[in-house]
Amino acid sequence: MLNKVQESDKKLAERVVSLKDMESRTVQSSSEMTGLVNKTKELDIENEDLKKEVDKYKKQCYKMDSSLETAETGCSVEKEWRENLQKQCVTNREEIARLRAEVTHVTELKSALKQLQRENDDLRRSCSEQEKALVELGDHLSKSKVKAEELRHDVDMTKENKWVSDKETVSCQQCNKNFSVSRRRHHCRNCGGIFCHQCSDNTMPLPSSSRPLRVCDGCSELLLQRSVTMTD
């Protein structure tokens, strides 16, 4: 029983360390999630600005394309201007591609944030379950310690009780009736006293034996009360 108590103490300590580790990971995840939420808000604002810039660049491209069509019939100066416009269109398209890539990145960040939120929820649930298991283990350990103390007390009481010799008594220690051929002596295996059959017609499990042994009425009542207390 003492080994079981020590094992329970060890398990309890391991659960406490695991719980503290989970709490640390939960706090770290919450901090990272808060940072990602703030970053997502900033990226959303930048995304709106980027969309406006994309629309602006699209309008510029449409205007440039229209100007190019008009300039094709012009002189060499207009041709050079058109080439410049084409270069600008290429630059604008590259900028649009970059902005689209950033929009895709923002979408991926949002997906990662949702995944972190789900993991954080799982950690919280796991932490709550570990706390409940820890409470149950603590209750079980307390009950086990109480039982161990009571068993230790029983063993000590058994060691302290004196085994009364048959020669030291001539009558039952409970009913005081004299012993005779028909009224024989019987030892109580718990207190060591000598009683008649009627006053010791009980068997109870004792720490000193693997099978029930004869006990007197007084010890029987005491052990029954203690057994009920341990069960509760």
Phi, psi and omega in degrees: 000320179295324177297320179297321178297316179297319178297321178296320177298317180297315179298320180298317180296319178296321178296321180296316179297316178299319180296316179297320179297318179295320179296321179295317179294325178295316179297317180295317179297319179297319179295315180296321180295320178298318179297318180293323178298315179296318179296322179296319178298316179297318180293327177297318179295315179296326180295319177297318178297319180295322178297320178296319179294322178298314178299321179297315180292325177298316178297321178296320179296318179299317179294321180293319178299319178295320179293325178297318180298323179286326184282344182300333181267002182274192182277184182296328178297317177295326179296317178297320178298322179295321178298319177297321178296322178297318177298319179296322178296318178299316179299318180295320179294322176297320178295321178296319179297320179296317180295322178295321178297321178294322177298319178297320179296319178298319178298318178296321178297320177299318179296319178296324179296318178298320179296318177297321178297318178296317179296322179296319177297319178296319179297320179297316178297316179297320179298318180296318179295321179295322179296318178297316180297324179295318179297315179298319179296321178298316178298315180297320180295319179298315179297321180294322178295320179297316179296320180296318178298319180293320177294320177298321179296318179298317181296317179297318179297321180295321180292324183284332182293137182269133177281108184287133179284148179301330183283343185278347184221145180243357182219162179295135183286352179253305183266351177065016177280138183292146178280149180209191179295323180274335179249096187271162179278143176220130178276139169279123184284358179260309182260345178086359180286169181248130184222165173281171182299319183296325182270001179223029181275058180219148173231135182221147174288134180237153180299335184277355184215151178275353180233157179298143181235163180291134176224157178285171181298319181296313178294323179299313180296318180296315181293324177295316178299318180292323179296319178296319179297317179295322179294318178296000000 
